[in-house]
Amino acid sequence: MKTTYVKIPEKGKVVLEKGEIEEPGPGELLLEAQYSTLSPGTENALMNEHILPLPQNIGYSMAATVKAVGPDVTDFQVGDPVVTTGQHATYLLMDKRNVTPAPRGIDLEQAAFFNLAHTGMYGIRRSGLQFGEPAVVLGQGLVGALTAKLAQLAGALPVIAVDLDDSRLEISREMGIHHAINSKTNPDELTRLIDSLGFDGVPVVFEATGARKPLDQAFEMVSERGRVVMLSQAHGGEAPQYHENLMMKGASLIGCYINSKPFSLYRTDLVIEDSWPPVLARGEKRYKGTDVWTSDSDIRVVLNLIYYGSLNLKPLISHSFNIDQIVDAYEMVNSLDPNLLGGVICWK
């Protein structure tokens, strides 16, 4: 079978290439792409050789349907809607452990944003956010906007979205965020609001800009024994001053690199058969307990939030591209076009 996929042959450039794809082997699924999303920050870094040497494939957030299953696969069926961290391609082979089932009837265009959404969810889990705690999200790019909405769903009161771009703040308001403030044009409003919270600061601050200055600002606004959560790498400038603004408050700085937690867990169990002692059962089962939240289990939560209507991502979709427009789409990614918020590729 032929597949078309997206490749970075050299810095700042993407091309479409064709190749052969085999039938799925043991433990594999053949997936047919429906939608995949662009991740401007990460994919810009990949295009410019900041992550891995080039050439490389690109893409890591796909909504698809199962086209065929491997000979030993019993937990997926042909036609099932799924999401996966696979590359941008019309068809792709994936290990079934890297594929998460989606509810039938879900909007797959929104489901394709699962990867960035569960990044924000990881930050919220790591923050220990309590129902009723105020939270500030610095930066309303795609991850920041998703984090703000998920924090609101998790019970943060109020959620304050902060950015320098009024158009992005307007999208935050459309998403139902309690307060959306331009910290450049309305710094007094931000200060007044924080002062009104009654915590001598903000208990939870999410930094989602990837810039150094907002990280310093997060240290300044966090309350005593509060938490600053880094959702992106802060680049440029000197190291943040944390002595008075963080350490003396007893506040915590929490990193949230998404691959610092397991993607999924599988268990093997001891069973009592016909004789003693107990022996290990054959095969493995996905661990389903809620005491450990893996990426796979958080992805399932994101998909259910979309399916049940609690999380509407439509306002975040700024651009929709077909296959013939992929090269143009990545010119926007490479130039860090500020108009590109949520870009989605429609493969059908």
Secondary structure, DSSP 8 states (H G I E B T S, - for coil): -EEEEEEEEETTEEEEEEEE-----TTEEEEEEEEEE--HHHHHHHHTTSSS-SSEE----EEEEEEEE-TT--S--TT-EEEE---SBSEEEEEGGGEEE--TT--HHHHTTHHHHHHHHHHHHHHT--TT--EEEE--SHHHHHHHHHHHHTT-SSEEEEES-HHHHHHHHHTT-SEEEETTT-HHHHHHHHHHTSSSSEEEEEE-S-BHHHHHHHHHHEEEEEEEEE-S--BSSS----TTTTGGGT-EEEE--GGGS-S--EE--EE--SSSS-EE-SS-EE---TTS--HHHHHHHHHHHHHTTS---GGGEEEEE-GGGHHHHHHHHHTT-TT-SEEEEE--
